[in-house]
Each structure stands twice: as structure tokens, then as C-alpha cells.
Amino acid sequence: MTDTLSPAQARRIALAAQGFTRARPAIVSGRHLHRVMDRLGVLQIDSVNVFARSHYVPLFSRLGAYDPALLDRLFLSRTTHYVEYLAHEATFIPVEDWPLWRFRMDDFRRRWSAEDSWLRTNARTVQWVQDELRARGPLRPVDLRADAPRERGTWWDWDEVKLALEHLWRTGDVAVSGRRGFERTYALAEQVIPERIRSREIPREDAVRELVRRAARSSGVATVADLADYYRLRDRAAVTGAIADLVDAGEVQPVTVRGWERGGRPLPAWRHRDAVLPRRVETAALLTPFDPVVWFRERALRTFELDYRIEIYVPAAKRRYGYYSLPVLVGDRIVARVDLKADRATSTLQVQSAWWEPQARPGDAEAIAAELLRAARWQGLEQVSVSGWGDATAAVHTALASTAPDTVRRHVHVREGVA
């Protein structure tokens, strides 16, 4: 029997599955970060630091202000908890999940096994990199650069060494053992992943089924495209087969969501058996472009009426919303997008643009203002400024001016012009 959900019910189920119905703790501990990771499964990494690097933001969105150094200790330094791999794009994953990705590592290896592949034509570079890591342990690329074998002739090139590290990481021969600042440290996989984990064998079919199961749990309710995209599973037949197995096992059940259609026909969808339908979602949150709630454009449009694409690579004069606009969640609706910049020199959170979305309602500006102030405090910024670019800027400015503490209010002002 197929249940029918309204669009609002589907949104609430999805947000609950992503942890947005839990109360934010007064003090955030490592236990809270682990709990969010258990819900998300992966945490996408991004280098853009105009406001805050992307992997810091989903935790802020769900937990509120926390010490970023806590994430650094748990994720970026050498730990037994998390490691990096291409589980969506580049992401943090639990180190225990390394064997789940063996099939993807093997796919990369097969793809690069041809005589004219990069790995084969640059075998000397690859071997030298592996030998260095074996002899010296974890190294940053700069450490390899310092001891590069220039005397061996013209075969060596710095870009080739970086490519060798990335290729070996994709095939699972090398793992990222940590980061210093934002620079990766690489090591042989056996120097990072415990042998009891590396030795586990998970057949491809079982791995895909487990990843689809996790995607269903993290999504709450989802289509086959949603489930495939969560872990970037390209084999649609394998994903469909996994869904069928999960239905037979009672882990997911077919549902229909009104409005989830293609060509006038309902899109098949499935609800995870543990997914809850809250009566309401009472939260406000800034979302990074790489938050699972919005990272799949098709799902964001279908679920939240958000037609979203970041404009980093769009020429400035052609940007509609700004360089790095963040969707804003209020309740179960994405009501706006704001382009933020942390100006450290002036200790100012700059709202470079602000735009309403179709689901915005009167009063949302106050919730946005409160979240902007919380974001400024989280980033250690003393001031907030608002530009004049965007149809939501006047309302956001007014709400900030009326709700900000005295120490912030006198600094809130409208900046003319565009970002």
C-alpha cells in the first residue's frame, strides 16, 4: 500500500531526517558533532572561505555556535574517527566506512589500467611518491616538493607529483591522514586505516545496498534520483535493485508526494521506516551550498521550490544572487538566500545581497536577522552590514536594526551598491 504525503509533510520528514528538529545544545561537545555525522553520513569539504569553509557550516546549522577548533581536532588532525574520500564529492567519512568504498576505488583502478592512462605513463613518479611515503610516513605535498629528485632528469614535475597523490588517493592506495591549516597530509593507506578495517571485504552489491539504505535514512523521503545522488552512485540499475531489496526487507516503503511529478506523472518515492513526520519544524538556519538539504539541485527545486546554483564561476557582472549565496531555512521553508562575507579586517559580517524565495512569509526577516547575528558571533565578528542589493535587504536591515544588541546595532547600516 502506498501512502500519500503533502509537499509540506515531505519537507518536514526530510528536515527531521537531517537533524533540524532536535534542540540545539547549550554547549556543543564532540558527542554532538559525532551525532550530526551519524545523521548526515558524509560532510562535504570545500576550500572557499569567504564566510566559513563549507564543512564547518552544516554543524553550525544544526547545533548552533560551536568552537571550530573542535571540528579541527575531530576531523582535520590525525584521528581514528574520520578520513577523507570521494563519497559525494570530497568528503569526510567515518574511517570504519573505508571498505564500503572499495568498489569505487576499484573502478578508478580499472579506469586507469590502460597502457595510455596517466598512472601508467607516469609510473616512475607514482612509484617515487609511494616509496617516499613508505620510508618517511605522512607527508604534505610541500614536504615532497622539498626533496624532489630533480637530479633524475626531466621526468619529474611538481604537478605530476600532486596528480600522483590524488590518483593514489582515489584508488585507495593513499589516504589523507590529516590537514595542517587546509593543506592535506598524505600517507599510505596502511599508515592511516587500521588493518582490521582495510581487510574487510564488502561485495559491490552489498556496498551499494548499504549506501542506498543510509541515503534513505538521511533523506527521510526520496526519489531514486535523490538516493543515487546522495553518494553519487552512477549505476542506476544497481540503485533500483537496492531499493527493491530494501522494500522487501521492510526498511523503506513506497510513497507518493503530491507535486513530485515528471511529465505529469507522479515520481516514485520511498520513505525510510525510521523517518518521523514532525507536526512542525521550529528552526532557522543558514545552509551551505554543500549541505545535503540543497546539494542536489533537482531535489531542492522539487522539495523547497529553490532553484539553486552557486555563482562562484559566473562573472561578477552576470551574477544574479552573489558569489556564494547561502539558502536560509525558516521552519520547513527555504525563505531567502544571502550572500555573506566575513571581513576579518573590520570584524564585520557583510550581507552582500539578500533575496526572497517564493515560500517567504511576513515575519521571516526577524528570524533571518537573528540567525545572521548568531553567525556573526560564531565567527567572532563584532559588526553586521547590509548592502542595497536584493529585494530582501531592506527588510533584513530593518530587522537587524530593531533586534541587534546595542553593541551591534550602531554598526548595522545599509551599504549602497552591489557585491
C-alpha positions as CSV (number, residue, x, y, z in Angstrom):
1,M,0.0,0.0,0.0
2,T,1.4,3.4,-1.0
3,D,0.9,6.3,1.4
4,T,0.4,9.9,0.1
5,L,2.2,12.9,1.6
6,S,1.7,16.6,1.1
7,P,4.7,18.7,0.0
8,A,4.9,20.2,3.5
9,Q,4.9,16.8,5.1
10,A,7.7,15.7,2.8
11,R,9.7,18.7,3.7
12,R,9.2,18.1,7.4
13,I,10.2,14.5,7.1
14,A,13.3,15.4,5.1
15,L,14.4,18.1,7.6
16,A,13.8,15.8,10.6
17,A,15.9,13.1,9.0
18,Q,18.7,15.8,8.6
19,G,18.5,16.7,12.3
20,F,16.7,20.0,12.2
21,T,14.0,19.1,14.7
22,R,16.5,18.5,17.6
23,A,17.0,21.3,20.1
24,R,20.4,23.0,19.8
25,P,22.6,22.2,22.8
26,A,23.7,25.0,25.2
27,I,27.3,23.7,24.9
28,V,28.4,21.7,21.9
29,S,30.7,18.8,22.6
30,G,32.4,16.2,20.4
31,R,29.5,13.9,21.1
32,H,27.2,16.4,19.3
33,L,29.4,16.5,16.2
34,H,29.5,12.7,16.0
35,R,25.7,12.6,16.3
36,V,25.3,15.0,13.4
37,M,27.8,13.0,11.3
38,D,25.8,9.8,12.1
39,R,22.7,11.5,10.5
40,L,24.5,13.0,7.5
41,G,26.8,10.1,6.8
42,V,29.2,12.5,5.0
43,L,30.5,16.0,5.4
44,Q,31.4,17.7,2.1
45,I,34.7,19.6,2.1
46,D,35.2,22.9,0.3
47,S,38.1,25.4,0.3
48,V,36.1,28.6,-0.3
49,N,36.5,30.7,2.9
50,V,34.6,33.9,2.0
51,F,32.3,33.3,5.0
52,A,33.3,30.0,6.5
53,R,34.6,26.8,4.8
54,S,31.6,24.6,3.9
55,H,32.4,21.7,6.2
56,Y,32.0,23.9,9.3
57,V,28.6,25.2,8.4
58,P,26.3,22.1,8.5
59,L,27.3,21.6,12.1
60,F,26.5,25.3,12.9
61,S,23.2,25.0,11.0
62,R,22.1,22.1,13.2
63,L,23.9,22.7,16.5
64,G,24.3,26.5,16.7
65,A,27.5,28.2,17.6
66,Y,30.4,25.8,18.4
67,D,34.2,26.1,18.6
68,P,35.6,25.4,15.1
69,A,38.7,24.0,16.8
70,L,36.5,21.1,18.0
71,L,35.9,20.1,14.4
72,D,39.6,20.6,13.6
73,R,40.5,18.2,16.4
74,L,38.0,15.5,15.4
75,F,38.3,15.8,11.6
76,L,41.5,17.6,10.5
77,S,44.1,16.2,12.8
78,R,45.2,12.6,12.7
79,T,42.3,10.7,14.5
80,T,40.7,7.3,14.5
81,H,37.2,8.8,13.8
82,Y,37.1,10.2,10.2
83,V,39.0,10.1,6.9
84,E,38.5,11.7,3.6
85,Y,37.2,10.1,0.4
86,L,35.0,10.8,-2.6
87,A,31.8,9.7,-1.0
88,H,29.9,12.5,-2.7
89,E,32.5,15.0,-3.8
90,A,35.5,15.2,-1.4
91,T,34.0,14.4,2.0
92,F,34.8,13.3,5.5
93,I,33.5,9.8,6.2
94,P,33.8,7.6,9.3
95,V,37.0,5.6,9.0
96,E,35.0,2.4,9.6
97,D,33.3,3.1,6.2
98,W,36.6,2.8,4.2
99,P,35.7,-0.8,2.9
100,L,32.3,0.4,1.7
101,W,34.2,2.4,-0.9
102,R,36.4,-0.3,-2.2
103,F,34.2,-0.7,-5.3
104,R,34.7,2.9,-6.2
105,M,38.4,2.6,-5.6
106,D,38.5,-0.5,-7.8
107,D,36.5,1.4,-10.5
108,F,39.2,4.1,-10.6
109,R,41.9,1.5,-10.8
110,R,40.2,-0.3,-13.7
111,R,39.6,3.0,-15.5
112,W,43.3,3.9,-15.2
113,S,44.7,0.5,-16.1
114,A,45.1,1.1,-19.9
115,E,48.6,1.5,-21.3
116,D,48.0,5.1,-22.2
117,S,46.4,6.1,-18.8
118,W,48.1,8.8,-16.7
119,L,49.1,6.3,-14.0
120,R,50.8,4.0,-16.5
121,T,52.6,6.8,-18.4
122,N,53.8,8.4,-15.1
123,A,54.7,5.2,-13.3
124,R,58.1,6.5,-12.2
125,T,56.5,9.5,-10.4
126,V,53.9,7.3,-8.8
127,Q,56.4,4.8,-7.6
128,W,58.7,7.5,-6.2
129,V,55.8,9.1,-4.3
130,Q,54.8,5.7,-2.8
131,D,58.4,5.0,-1.8
132,E,58.7,8.4,-0.1
133,L,55.5,7.8,1.9
134,R,56.6,4.3,2.8
135,A,60.0,5.5,4.0
136,R,59.0,8.8,5.7
137,G,55.4,8.3,6.8
138,P,52.7,11.0,6.3
139,L,53.8,14.0,4.2
140,R,52.4,17.2,3.0
141,P,52.9,17.9,-0.7
142,V,55.3,20.7,0.3
143,D,57.4,18.1,2.1
144,L,57.7,16.1,-1.2
145,R,58.5,19.3,-3.1
146,A,61.5,19.9,-0.8
147,D,63.1,16.6,-1.6
148,A,62.0,16.3,-5.2
149,P,64.5,14.2,-7.2
150,R,65.4,16.9,-9.7
151,E,68.7,15.1,-10.4
152,R,66.8,12.2,-12.1
153,G,66.2,14.3,-15.2
154,T,63.2,15.8,-16.8
155,W,60.7,13.1,-15.8
156,W,59.9,14.8,-12.5
157,D,57.4,17.6,-12.5
158,W,55.7,19.1,-9.4
159,D,52.2,19.0,-10.9
160,E,52.8,15.3,-11.7
161,V,53.6,14.6,-8.0
162,K,50.4,16.3,-6.9
163,L,48.4,14.3,-9.5
164,A,50.1,11.1,-8.4
165,L,48.9,11.7,-4.8
166,E,45.3,12.4,-6.0
167,H,45.3,9.4,-8.2
168,L,46.6,7.1,-5.5
169,W,44.0,8.6,-3.1
170,R,41.2,7.7,-5.5
171,T,42.4,4.1,-5.9
172,G,42.7,3.7,-2.1
173,D,46.5,3.2,-2.1
174,V,47.0,6.5,-0.3
175,A,44.8,8.1,2.4
176,V,44.6,11.6,3.8
177,S,46.0,11.4,7.3
178,G,45.0,14.9,8.3
179,R,45.4,18.5,7.4
180,R,47.6,21.4,8.6
181,G,45.6,24.5,8.1
182,F,43.8,23.4,5.0
183,E,46.7,21.5,3.4
184,R,46.3,17.8,3.2
185,T,48.8,15.4,4.6
186,Y,49.0,12.1,2.7
187,A,50.2,8.7,3.8
188,L,49.9,5.1,2.5
189,A,46.5,3.7,3.4
190,E,48.1,1.1,5.7
191,Q,49.6,4.0,7.7
192,V,46.2,5.5,8.3
193,I,43.5,2.8,8.1
194,P,43.7,0.1,10.7
195,E,44.3,-3.4,9.2
196,R,41.1,-4.8,10.7
197,I,39.2,-2.2,8.6
198,R,41.3,-2.5,5.4
199,S,41.0,-6.2,5.4
200,R,37.2,-6.2,5.4
201,E,35.7,-7.3,2.0
202,I,32.3,-5.9,1.1
203,P,30.9,-7.1,-2.3
204,R,29.8,-4.3,-4.6
205,E,26.1,-5.2,-4.4
206,D,26.2,-5.2,-0.6
207,A,28.0,-1.9,-0.5
208,V,25.6,-0.2,-2.9
209,R,22.6,-1.6,-0.9
210,E,24.1,-0.3,2.4
211,L,24.8,3.2,0.9
212,V,21.2,3.4,-0.5
213,R,19.9,2.4,2.9
214,R,21.9,5.1,4.5
215,A,20.8,7.6,1.9
216,A,17.2,6.7,2.6
217,R,17.7,7.2,6.3
218,S,19.5,10.6,5.8
219,S,16.8,11.8,3.3
220,G,13.7,10.6,5.1
221,V,11.7,10.5,1.9
222,A,13.4,10.4,-1.5
223,T,13.1,9.5,-5.2
224,V,15.5,7.1,-6.9
225,A,17.5,10.2,-8.2
226,D,17.8,11.6,-4.7
227,L,19.0,8.3,-3.3
228,A,21.5,7.9,-6.2
229,D,22.9,11.4,-5.8
230,Y,23.4,11.3,-2.1
231,Y,26.5,9.1,-2.5
232,R,26.9,9.8,-6.3
233,L,26.0,6.3,-7.3
234,R,26.1,6.2,-11.1
235,D,24.8,2.7,-11.7
236,R,21.0,3.4,-11.7
237,A,20.2,-0.3,-12.1
238,A,22.1,-1.2,-9.0
239,V,20.4,1.6,-7.1
240,T,17.0,0.4,-8.2
241,G,17.8,-3.1,-7.3
242,A,19.0,-2.0,-3.9
243,I,15.7,-0.1,-3.3
244,A,13.7,-3.3,-4.2
245,D,15.8,-5.3,-1.7
246,L,15.1,-2.6,1.0
247,V,11.4,-2.7,0.2
248,D,11.4,-6.5,0.6
249,A,13.2,-6.1,3.9
250,G,10.7,-3.5,5.2
251,E,13.3,-0.8,5.5
252,V,11.7,1.6,3.1
253,Q,8.2,1.8,1.8
254,P,6.7,3.3,-1.4
255,V,5.0,6.7,-1.0
256,T,3.6,9.3,-3.3
257,V,4.3,13.0,-2.7
258,R,1.8,15.4,-4.2
259,G,3.6,17.7,-6.6
260,W,6.6,15.4,-7.1
261,E,6.0,14.8,-10.7
262,R,7.7,14.5,-14.1
263,G,5.8,14.8,-17.3
264,G,2.5,15.0,-15.4
265,R,3.1,11.6,-13.7
266,P,4.0,11.0,-10.0
267,L,7.6,10.3,-9.3
268,P,8.1,7.0,-7.4
269,A,9.4,7.8,-3.9
270,W,10.3,5.9,-0.8
271,R,10.1,6.7,2.9
272,H,12.6,5.2,5.4
273,R,10.9,3.1,8.1
274,D,12.6,5.2,10.8
275,A,11.6,8.6,9.3
276,V,9.4,10.7,11.5
277,L,6.8,13.3,10.5
278,P,7.0,16.1,13.0
279,R,4.0,18.4,13.4
280,R,6.2,21.4,12.8
281,V,9.8,22.3,12.3
282,E,10.8,25.2,14.5
283,T,14.2,26.4,13.5
284,A,16.1,28.9,11.4
285,A,19.4,28.1,9.8
286,L,21.9,29.3,7.2
287,L,22.7,26.4,4.8
288,T,26.0,26.0,2.9
289,P,25.6,25.3,-0.8
290,F,27.0,21.8,0.0
291,D,24.5,20.9,2.7
292,P,22.7,17.7,1.9
293,V,19.4,19.6,2.1
294,V,20.2,21.6,-1.0
295,W,23.3,20.0,-2.7
296,F,21.1,18.1,-5.3
297,R,19.5,20.8,-7.4
298,E,16.6,18.7,-8.6
299,R,15.6,17.8,-5.1
300,A,16.0,21.3,-3.8
301,L,13.7,22.6,-6.5
302,R,11.1,19.8,-6.1
303,T,11.1,19.9,-2.2
304,F,11.7,23.6,-1.4
305,E,10.9,25.4,-4.7
306,L,14.6,26.5,-4.6
307,D,16.2,26.8,-8.0
308,Y,19.7,26.9,-6.7
309,R,23.2,27.2,-8.2
310,I,26.2,28.8,-6.7
311,E,27.7,31.6,-8.8
312,I,31.4,31.3,-7.9
313,Y,32.3,30.7,-11.6
314,V,29.8,33.3,-13.0
315,P,31.4,36.6,-14.0
316,A,30.7,39.2,-11.3
317,A,28.6,41.4,-13.7
318,K,26.4,38.4,-14.5
319,R,25.7,37.2,-11.0
320,R,22.1,37.3,-10.0
321,Y,22.4,36.5,-6.3
322,G,26.1,36.8,-5.4
323,Y,29.4,35.0,-5.3
324,Y,28.5,32.5,-2.6
325,S,24.8,32.8,-1.5
326,L,23.5,30.7,1.3
327,P,19.9,29.5,1.4
328,V,18.1,30.4,4.6
329,L,15.8,27.9,6.3
330,V,12.9,29.2,8.5
331,G,10.7,26.5,9.8
332,D,10.2,24.0,7.0
333,R,10.6,26.6,4.3
334,I,13.7,28.0,2.5
335,V,12.7,31.6,2.5
336,A,15.7,33.5,1.3
337,R,19.3,33.4,0.2
338,V,22.0,35.7,1.5
339,D,25.5,36.3,0.1
340,L,27.8,36.6,3.2
341,K,31.4,37.6,3.6
342,A,33.4,37.6,6.8
343,D,35.5,40.8,6.6
344,R,38.1,40.0,9.3
345,A,40.0,43.3,8.9
346,T,36.9,45.3,10.1
347,S,35.4,42.4,12.1
348,T,32.2,42.7,10.0
349,L,29.8,40.2,8.7
350,Q,28.8,41.7,5.3
351,V,25.4,40.8,3.9
352,Q,26.4,41.5,0.3
353,S,23.0,40.6,-1.0
354,A,19.7,39.2,0.3
355,W,16.8,37.8,-1.8
356,W,13.4,36.4,-1.0
357,E,12.3,33.0,-2.2
358,P,8.7,32.0,-3.2
359,Q,8.0,30.5,0.2
360,A,8.8,33.6,2.2
361,R,6.2,34.9,4.6
362,P,5.8,38.1,6.7
363,G,8.0,38.0,9.7
364,D,10.7,35.9,8.2
365,A,13.1,38.8,8.2
366,E,13.3,38.7,12.0
367,A,14.3,35.1,12.0
368,I,16.9,35.8,9.4
369,A,18.3,38.7,11.4
370,A,18.6,36.5,14.5
371,E,20.5,33.9,12.5
372,L,22.8,36.5,11.0
373,L,23.7,37.8,14.4
374,R,24.3,34.3,15.7
375,A,26.5,33.7,12.6
376,A,28.5,36.9,13.3
377,R,29.1,35.9,16.9
378,W,30.1,32.3,15.9
379,Q,32.7,33.8,13.5
380,G,33.9,36.2,16.2
381,L,32.7,39.3,14.2
382,E,31.5,42.4,16.0
383,Q,29.5,44.1,13.3
384,V,27.0,43.4,10.6
385,S,26.5,45.4,7.5
386,V,23.8,45.1,4.8
387,S,24.2,46.1,1.1
388,G,21.5,47.5,-1.0
389,W,21.5,44.6,-3.5
390,G,18.5,42.3,-3.4
391,D,14.7,42.5,-2.7
392,A,15.2,41.3,0.9
393,T,17.9,43.7,2.0
394,A,15.6,46.5,3.4
395,A,13.6,44.1,5.5
396,V,16.7,42.3,6.8
397,H,18.3,45.7,7.6
398,T,15.2,46.8,9.5
399,A,15.0,43.6,11.4
400,L,18.7,43.7,12.3
401,A,18.5,47.3,13.5
402,S,15.5,46.6,15.7
403,T,16.7,43.3,17.2
404,A,20.5,43.6,17.5
405,P,22.1,44.3,20.9
406,D,23.4,47.8,21.5
407,T,27.0,46.7,20.8
408,V,25.9,45.7,17.3
409,R,23.0,47.9,16.4
410,R,25.0,51.1,15.9
411,H,27.2,49.3,13.3
412,V,24.3,48.0,11.3
413,H,23.9,50.1,8.2
414,V,23.0,49.9,4.5
415,R,25.9,49.7,2.1
416,E,25.0,51.1,-1.3
417,G,25.8,49.3,-4.5
418,V,26.4,45.6,-5.3
419,A,28.9,43.0,-4.1
